[in-house]
C-alpha cells in the first residue's frame, strides 16, 4: 500500500526544513515503550531508565502510545527553523478545546481515565499533559539538547543544499528507505499500511529531521497543519558522542590542515563557512581547497552567488580508507 503526495514545482520551491523539540519528546517516549525495537538508542535508554521511575506521566502514557496514531496537537507546525521547547509548549496550551477532543477521538474507545479527561475537561487535561512533558524534557532530554541540535542542524544544512544543488529526486532518494520520488509525475510515494493521496497546493512541504524516529517515518497530512514528514536525521546514532578528529594516518598523509578541511566536506560548504567552522582564515581554507581540488578530492558547485565545495567520489573513497571503524 502507498501514500502518494502529489507535489508541484511551486511546492518544491516552498519546501522547508525545521527541527522540533516536541517531535523528540514524542518519538523518544515511544522508544522507551519498546526498547527492543530501537537498539540504536541503547545508551540513552539505559540512562533514561534511571530517571523515568522518578516521574509520574499518566497523561503522556495515555496519549503517546507505542505505535499508531498520536494526537496531532502534540507536534505543532514549527513557524521558525529552530523552535524552542517553551514556544512549542505554549502552542500546545493554545490548542482549541474542540481540536483536542477531535484528536483524542481517534484514540477512543478507551477506559483510560486520563484519556477520557481530554474529552470531558480538555483545557485542564492539556495543562496536566504540558506539566508532564516539561518534567520529561528536563529529566531526560534537555541536558542533551545542545548536541542533539548540532546533529539536527547538520542534517537540515545537508538536505537543504542537496535539494538546491541536486534536486528533489536526490533529496527524496536518501530520506528514508520507504520513500521514492517519481519525477515523471512529480509524486512522492511512501510505503505505508494504508492507501492515501495528498495533493499539495503550492505551500510546500515541511521536512522535520528527528533523532529518535528510526526506523519509522511520520506523515502529518491533516488540513489544519502544514503537510509534514518526520524522518530520521543523519547521524542520529552518534549524537551522544563528540565528533572524532581526523585519524593520525590521514593527517600524516595530507597534513593536519588539509585533513581537517577534507573531513568537513561531506556536506557542501562555502569557504567562509568552513573558515568560521575551523577557526582559521579564509585564505588558509582557500589554499587547502586548491590543493585538494588539484588532487581530484574536492570540486566546487556554483549556486547563485555562492560557491560550495564538496567531496568528489575519489575524496569520499580516500576518507573512507582512513576512517576508523
GIRAHU-V538395 format. One record per backbone hydrogen bond with DSSP energy under -0.5 kcal/mol. CO is the residue of the C=O (numbers start at 1). NH is the residue of the N-H. Records with the same first field share a line. If there is no record, write none. Layout:
BEGIN
CO=NH, NH
END
This chain:
BEGIN
1=192
2=4, 196
3=190
4=6, 198
5=7, 188
6=200
8=12
9=13
10=14
11=15, 205
16=207
19=83
20=24
21=25
22=26
23=27
24=28
25=29
26=30
27=31
28=32
29=33
30=34
31=34
34=37
35=38
38=41
39=42
41=45
42=46
43=47
44=48
45=49
46=50
47=50, 51
48=51, 52
49=53
51=54
52=55
55=57
57=61
58=62
59=63
60=64
63=65, 71
71=74
72=75
80=83
81=19
84=88
85=89
86=90
87=91
88=92
89=93
90=94
92=95
96=99, 100
97=101
98=102
99=103
100=104
101=105
102=106
103=106
104=107, 108
105=108
111=113
112=116
113=117
114=118
115=118
116=119, 120
117=121
121=125
122=126
123=127
124=128
125=129
126=130
127=131
128=132
129=133
130=134
131=135
132=136
133=137
134=138
135=139
136=140, 141
137=141, 142
141=144, 145
142=145
144=148
145=149
146=150
147=151
148=152
149=153
150=154
151=155
152=156
153=157
154=158
155=159
156=160
157=161
158=162
159=163
160=164
161=165
162=166, 167
163=167
167=171
168=172
169=173
170=174
171=174
172=175, 176
176=179
178=191
180=182, 189
181=183
182=185, 186, 187
186=7
187=182, 189
188=5, 190
189=180
190=3, 192
196=4
198=6, 200
205=16, 207
206=208, 229
207=18, 209
208=231
210=213, 233
211=214
213=216
218=230
219=221
220=228
222=225
227=206
228=220
229=208, 231
230=218
231=210
233=236
235=238
236=239
238=241
247=251
248=252
249=253
250=254
251=255
255=259
256=260
257=261
258=262
259=263
260=264
261=264, 265
262=265
264=267
265=311
269=309
270=274
271=275
272=276
273=277
274=278
275=279, 280
281=285
282=286
283=287
284=288
285=289
286=290
287=291
288=292
289=293
290=294
291=295
292=297, 298
293=296
297=312
299=310
301=308
303=306
306=303, 308
308=301
309=269
310=299
312=316
313=317
314=318
315=319
316=320
317=321
318=322
319=323
320=323
323=325
END
